[in-house]
Amino acid sequence: MTSNLFQPYSLNNAITLKNRILMAPLTRCMADENLVPTSTMAEYYGRRAEAGLIISEAVIIRPDGQGYPNTPGLFTQQQINGWKLVTNSVHQNGGKIFAQLWHTGRVAHPFFFAKNKKDSSDVMAPSAVAVEGSVPRMRELTYQVPKAVTQQDIEQLVIDYAQAANNAIEAGFDGVEIHGANGYLIDQFLHYDSNRRTDEYGVTPENMARFPLAVVDAIIASIGNDKTALRVSPGAYFNMSGDDKDRQVFDYFIKELEQRDLAYLHEGMFDDTTEFDYLGGQVSTYIRANYNKTFVAAGGYSAQSASTAIANNKFDLIAIGRPFIANADYVAKVRQGADLIEYSDEMLTSLI
């Protein structure tokens, strides 16, 4: 019933996947105190190399992008060397892996990066509008009002994203997925709730997409479009509220992305059954109707439901999340029709 999931899939002339099952990015907060990947992380990823493609946990591009404890970075040589252990482990087991590049924007907290008086304590965002709540796993840390980034800040961020992409290739990754979803920095520019700017980065769809497209273009110029992918959340559901006008922004943004011939476009959703009035239904349905190139869906699919959706041309590839935490051999079990171990939150305390 799931045989189509095991067909090879060509992303482009440079990258062919051995199957259509991707391991979704899964934040584990297990890097060391210097945000360096560990040998345990390398073993964890290596055990999941049967996926057609592994998308790494989100990797911060610079210190002020950190919003959660012990999330790995990709901005020091020590971190690059740590990721080499991971990519070598995946490649030795016959797999492919992309790095997901991340800046949390207004969801960052100075606790993680303002270690002394010389370090900036500014939280970066499109506008000086705080997200409500506190840091997961560290509830004593409440979110702060961010600094609205300047033109100079934006230009530096674009440079830093491109450098992180170069660092990823040096670390042995097969490509990168830009994290433009789930209410983090790039996504904050694309939604009216978090982008209140009145300059060339706000108000209109073209302006609100300007910084995200600059990041995409800089990374393409650095490592090639065949190694560049993007995750997006047209429906605001995490760390922000939706606005009916968001639809116009994504109508414009997605058409611009289509012209850039990315490796793939990836839906950022926890649950793809969620419907958004301003998108006319599910995020996956909206993206498929507006984007004609390789599309990766995510959000609560089983192998069976994903197989059916792919057969019906609703998307091309499926990203599986929590079942991969519970089942390192997820792909083999699906192929064999074996029972899966059910995910539970207790599994987040270790890398198995």
NORKAFEN-V590886 format. One line per field, one symbol per residue. psi: psi as a letter, one per 20 degrees, with the letter a starting at -180 (. if undefined). burial: I if it has 16 or more other C-alpha atoms within 10 Angstrom, else O. Layout:
BEGIN
psi = ???
burial = ???
END
This chain:
BEGIN
psi = ikhiijpqpohaihopqirjoqoqpopiljraijkpqrhhhggghhijiiqhppprqppqirgjipjqqkpqrljqhggghghhhghggghhjjrqpqpopppicijrphhhimhrhipqjppprgrmoqqqarpqimiioqqrprppqrgggghhggghghhhgghgghijqiaqopnkakjagghhhiphhinjqjbjjrgqggghiggghhgghhgghgiqhijprqpqnhppipjrqrphihghghggghhghhiilrgrpppnqhoiipqpgiikbqghggghiipjapppqrmjqrhghggggghjkhrhqpppehhhghnhkggggghikqqqppqqhhiiiro.
burial = OIOOIIOOIOIIOOOOIIIIIIIIIIOIIIIOOOIIIIOIIIIIIIIIIIIIIIIIIIIIIIIIIIIIIIIIIIIIOOIIIIIIIIIIIIIOOOIIIIIIIIIIIIIIIIOIIOOOOOOOIIIIIIIIIIIOOOIOOOOOOOIIIIIIIOOOOIOOIIIIIIIIIIIIIOIIIIIIIIIIIIIIIIIIIIIIIIIIIOOOIIIIIIIIIIIIIIIIIIIIOIIOIIIIIIIIIIIIIOIIOIOOOIIOIIIIIIOOIIOOIIIIIIIIIOOIOOOIOIIOOIIIIIIIOOIOIIIIIIIIIOIOOIIIIIOOOIIIIIIIIIIIIIIIIIIOOIOOOOOOOOOOOOOIOOOO
END
